[in-house]
Structure formats: C-alpha cells, structure tokens
C-alpha cells in the first residue's frame, strides 16, 4: 500500500516526491541515501481501487 511506503520513506528521512494530485496513477519517486532513484507505483485492480 502506497501510504505505508510513504510513511517508511518519511521515517527514514529520504527525499521523495509524490505523484501530482491531478494524475490518475499514484506513485512515490524516492531518492535514497545510496544515490539510487526509485519509483514506487501503486497498482490498481479492475475496479479502480489501489492495491
């Protein structure tokens, strides 16, 4: 779940950018301390509900 991932990123004090609210897709773009850029994407089922 994206909210749990967001909480973990905040806990670790990593720099991140959430998706823009007007976009249908939900994601976090994270820059971790080792210099890796990671995109965490929330998938949606057929009913449109995030998983």
C-alpha positions as CSV (number, residue, x, y, z in Angstrom):
1,X,0.0,0.0,0.0
2,X,1.4,3.4,-1.0
3,X,0.6,5.1,2.3
4,X,2.6,2.6,4.2
5,X,5.6,3.1,1.8
6,X,5.2,6.8,2.2
7,X,5.4,6.5,6.0
8,X,8.5,4.4,5.8
9,X,10.2,6.9,3.4
10,X,9.4,9.7,5.8
11,X,10.6,7.7,8.8
12,X,14.0,7.2,7.1
13,X,14.1,10.9,6.2
14,X,14.6,10.2,2.5
15,X,13.9,12.8,-0.1
16,X,10.8,12.0,-2.2
17,X,8.2,13.4,-4.5
18,X,4.6,12.1,-4.6
19,X,2.6,12.0,-7.8
20,X,0.6,15.1,-8.8
21,X,-2.9,15.0,-7.4
22,X,-4.5,15.5,-10.9
23,X,-2.9,12.3,-12.3
24,X,-4.7,9.0,-12.2
25,X,-1.6,7.0,-11.4
26,X,-0.3,7.1,-7.8
27,X,3.4,6.8,-7.1
28,X,6.4,8.0,-5.0
29,X,9.7,8.9,-6.5
30,X,12.3,8.3,-3.9
31,X,16.0,9.3,-3.8
32,X,17.6,7.1,-1.2
33,X,20.9,7.9,0.6
34,X,22.9,5.5,-1.6
35,X,22.1,7.6,-4.6
36,X,19.5,5.3,-6.2
37,X,16.3,6.8,-7.7
38,X,13.4,4.5,-7.0
39,X,9.8,4.8,-8.2
40,X,7.2,3.1,-6.2
41,X,4.0,2.6,-8.1
42,X,0.5,1.8,-6.7
43,X,-1.3,-0.7,-8.9
44,X,-5.0,-0.6,-9.5
45,X,-7.4,-3.5,-9.9
46,X,-10.1,-3.7,-12.5
47,X,-12.4,-1.9,-10.1
48,X,-10.1,1.1,-9.9
49,X,-9.1,0.5,-6.3
50,X,-5.5,0.7,-5.3
51,X,-3.7,-2.4,-4.2
